[in-house]
Amino acid sequence: MRLDHVSYASESDGLDATASRIAERLGVSAVKGGNHPRFGTRNKIIPLLDGKYIEVVEVLEHPAAENQPFGQAVRARSEAGGGWMGWCVQVPDLASFEQRLGRESVPGHRRFPDGRELSWRQIGIKGLIQDPQVPYLLRWDEGTEDLHPSHADTPRASLTAMSLAGSPERVQEWLGVTSEAELATVLDGVNITWAAPKGTPGVLSVTFESPNGTVTI
């Protein structure tokens, strides 16, 4: 179980402009991701070191976006002005989370121009909608390791810290870990600072070491 990526919902000027703005601040490039047919969304990717990445995501005018929690979450965050929507933890097995949450994970996929397909299962978006400090959970399907978004381009920046409005106890409970030391292992070298929520909890900022130095977005 480890931190996989952070998700940023597009601002009012759309996916391309939002992704370009973030990439420019970091001194790197954003690359095309693709459409998520099941969720009614599409994304662009900024690969990071240590197998992580930034996902910049936009909702599409598609029925799936109205019916699927992920599309609903993206739309809500973008309509609120865009910004950090959440963070995602990769796990080897979703069964324990499915049992605890009382529902099955859902499949996702996106297809590359050459016909290869990146596929996964995810759960926890409803939890993120209700309490945006908690991460959603993802398991990449076997055989897709070479297609992981961190490999979309040569990474030149690293994710070093996040600021969350919330509490470590709540996140530990959600992930099923019993101590801050275990949570630190999940975070895989990323430092979290906690702030008391003044309104809705969630991701306040993310800090990177980049070609432009230390950048907090």
C-alpha positions as CSV (number, residue, x, y, z in Angstrom):
1,M,0.0,0.0,0.0
2,R,1.6,3.3,-1.1
3,L,0.7,6.8,-2.3
4,D,0.2,6.5,-6.1
5,H,-1.0,9.9,-7.3
6,V,-2.7,13.2,-6.6
7,S,-5.7,14.4,-8.6
8,Y,-6.3,18.0,-9.6
9,A,-9.7,19.0,-11.1
10,S,-9.6,21.4,-14.1
11,E,-10.2,25.0,-13.6
12,S,-12.7,27.1,-15.6
13,D,-10.4,27.3,-18.7
14,G,-10.3,23.6,-19.1
15,L,-8.0,20.6,-19.0
16,D,-5.2,21.7,-21.4
17,A,-4.8,25.2,-19.9
18,T,-4.9,23.9,-16.3
19,A,-2.4,21.1,-17.0
20,S,-0.1,23.5,-18.8
21,R,-0.2,26.0,-16.0
22,I,0.8,23.4,-13.4
23,A,3.5,22.0,-15.6
24,E,4.9,25.5,-16.3
25,R,5.2,26.2,-12.6
26,L,7.1,23.0,-12.1
27,G,9.3,23.5,-15.2
28,V,8.2,20.1,-16.7
29,S,5.7,18.9,-19.4
30,A,2.2,17.5,-19.1
31,V,1.4,14.6,-21.5
32,K,-1.9,13.4,-22.8
33,G,-3.6,10.8,-20.7
34,G,-6.9,9.8,-22.3
35,N,-10.6,9.3,-21.8
36,H,-12.2,7.2,-19.0
37,P,-15.3,5.9,-20.7
38,R,-16.8,4.4,-17.5
39,F,-16.5,7.6,-15.5
40,G,-17.2,10.3,-18.1
41,T,-13.8,12.0,-17.6
42,R,-10.5,12.6,-19.3
43,N,-7.0,13.5,-18.0
44,K,-3.5,14.7,-18.6
45,I,-0.5,13.4,-16.7
46,I,2.6,14.9,-15.2
47,P,4.9,12.0,-14.3
48,L,6.8,12.3,-11.1
49,L,9.8,10.5,-9.6
50,D,9.4,7.4,-7.4
51,G,6.5,6.0,-9.4
52,K,4.0,8.8,-8.6
53,Y,2.2,11.3,-10.8
54,I,-0.2,14.2,-11.0
55,E,-3.5,13.6,-12.7
56,V,-5.2,16.7,-14.1
57,V,-8.8,15.6,-14.8
58,E,-11.8,17.1,-16.5
59,V,-15.4,16.0,-16.6
60,L,-17.0,15.3,-20.0
61,E,-20.5,16.0,-21.2
62,H,-21.3,12.3,-21.0
63,P,-24.1,10.3,-19.2
64,A,-21.4,8.4,-17.2
65,A,-20.3,11.6,-15.6
66,E,-23.8,12.1,-14.1
67,N,-24.0,8.5,-12.9
68,Q,-20.6,7.6,-11.6
69,P,-19.1,9.0,-8.4
70,F,-15.8,9.8,-9.9
71,G,-17.4,12.0,-12.6
72,Q,-19.6,13.6,-10.0
73,A,-16.6,14.4,-7.8
74,V,-14.6,16.0,-10.7
75,R,-17.6,18.0,-11.8
76,A,-18.3,19.3,-8.3
77,R,-14.6,20.4,-7.8
78,S,-14.3,22.0,-11.1
79,E,-17.6,23.9,-10.7
80,A,-16.2,25.1,-7.3
81,G,-13.2,26.6,-9.2
82,G,-11.0,23.6,-9.7
83,G,-8.0,22.5,-7.6
84,W,-6.9,19.6,-5.6
85,M,-9.7,17.0,-5.6
86,G,-8.0,14.2,-3.7
87,W,-5.2,11.7,-3.4
88,C,-5.0,8.0,-4.3
89,V,-3.3,5.1,-2.6
90,Q,-2.4,2.0,-4.6
91,V,-3.1,-1.3,-2.8
92,P,-2.3,-4.9,-3.8
93,D,-5.8,-6.2,-2.9
94,L,-9.1,-4.3,-2.6
95,A,-11.0,-7.2,-0.9
96,S,-10.6,-5.8,2.7
97,F,-11.8,-2.4,1.6
98,E,-14.8,-3.9,-0.3
99,Q,-15.8,-5.8,2.8
100,R,-15.4,-2.9,5.1
101,L,-17.3,-0.4,2.8
102,G,-19.9,-3.0,1.9
103,R,-19.6,-2.5,-1.9
104,E,-17.6,-3.8,-4.8
105,S,-14.8,-1.8,-6.4
106,V,-15.5,-0.6,-9.9
107,P,-13.4,-1.2,-13.1
108,G,-11.7,1.6,-15.0
109,H,-9.7,1.7,-18.2
110,R,-8.3,3.9,-20.9
111,R,-6.9,2.9,-24.2
112,F,-3.7,4.0,-25.8
113,P,-3.5,5.0,-29.6
114,D,-1.6,1.8,-30.3
115,G,-4.4,-0.3,-28.8
116,R,-2.8,-1.1,-25.5
117,E,-5.1,-0.7,-22.5
118,L,-4.4,0.5,-19.0
119,S,-7.0,-1.0,-16.6
120,W,-7.6,-0.9,-12.9
121,R,-10.2,-1.2,-10.2
122,Q,-11.0,1.5,-7.7
123,I,-13.1,2.1,-4.6
124,G,-13.6,5.0,-2.1
125,I,-14.8,7.8,-4.3
126,K,-18.0,8.1,-2.3
127,G,-15.9,8.4,0.8
128,L,-13.8,11.1,-0.8
129,I,-16.9,13.0,-1.8
130,Q,-18.2,12.9,1.8
131,D,-14.8,13.5,3.5
132,P,-12.2,14.7,1.0
133,Q,-9.3,14.3,3.4
134,V,-9.4,10.5,2.8
135,P,-7.8,8.9,-0.2
136,Y,-9.5,6.7,-2.7
137,L,-8.0,3.2,-3.3
138,L,-6.8,1.7,-6.6
139,R,-5.4,-1.6,-7.8
140,W,-3.7,-1.7,-11.2
141,D,-4.5,-4.8,-13.1
142,E,-1.8,-7.3,-13.7
143,G,0.2,-6.9,-16.8
144,T,-0.2,-3.1,-16.9
145,E,3.0,-2.2,-15.0
146,D,4.7,-0.7,-18.0
147,L,1.7,1.5,-18.7
148,H,1.6,3.1,-15.3
149,P,1.2,6.9,-15.8
150,S,4.5,7.7,-14.1
151,H,6.1,6.2,-17.2
152,A,4.2,8.5,-19.6
153,D,7.4,10.7,-19.9
154,T,10.7,11.1,-18.2
155,P,9.9,12.4,-14.7
156,R,11.8,15.5,-13.5
157,A,10.0,16.4,-10.3
158,S,9.1,14.7,-7.1
159,L,6.2,15.0,-4.7
160,T,7.6,15.8,-1.3
161,A,4.8,17.0,0.9
162,M,1.0,17.6,1.3
163,S,-1.0,19.8,3.6
164,L,-4.3,18.3,4.6
165,A,-7.2,19.8,6.5
166,G,-8.2,16.9,8.6
167,S,-6.7,14.5,11.1
168,P,-4.2,11.6,10.9
169,E,-6.5,9.5,13.1
170,R,-9.3,9.7,10.5
171,V,-7.0,8.8,7.6
172,Q,-5.5,5.9,9.6
173,E,-8.9,4.6,10.3
174,W,-9.9,4.8,6.7
175,L,-6.8,3.0,5.5
176,G,-6.9,0.4,8.3
177,V,-3.5,1.3,9.6
178,T,-2.9,1.6,13.4
179,S,-0.2,4.2,13.8
180,E,1.4,7.3,12.3
181,A,4.5,5.2,11.5
182,E,2.4,2.8,9.4
183,L,0.8,5.8,7.7
184,A,4.2,7.2,6.9
185,T,5.1,3.9,5.2
186,V,2.0,4.3,3.0
187,L,3.0,7.9,2.2
188,D,6.3,6.6,0.8
189,G,8.5,9.5,1.8
190,V,5.8,12.3,1.4
191,N,5.5,14.4,4.5
192,I,2.0,15.5,5.6
193,T,1.2,18.5,7.7
194,W,-2.3,18.6,9.3
195,A,-4.5,21.6,9.7
196,A,-7.8,21.8,11.6
197,P,-10.6,22.0,9.0
198,K,-12.2,25.5,8.6
199,G,-15.0,24.2,6.5
200,T,-14.7,21.1,4.3
201,P,-11.6,18.9,5.0
202,G,-9.3,17.9,2.1
203,V,-6.1,18.6,0.3
204,L,-5.0,22.2,0.9
205,S,-1.7,22.1,-1.0
206,V,1.0,19.8,-2.5
207,T,4.7,20.5,-2.6
208,F,7.2,19.4,-5.2
209,E,10.9,19.5,-5.8
210,S,11.2,20.4,-9.4
211,P,13.5,22.0,-12.0
212,N,12.1,25.3,-10.8
213,G,13.0,24.5,-7.2
214,T,10.6,23.9,-4.4
215,V,7.0,24.6,-5.6
216,T,3.8,24.5,-3.6
217,I,0.6,24.4,-5.5
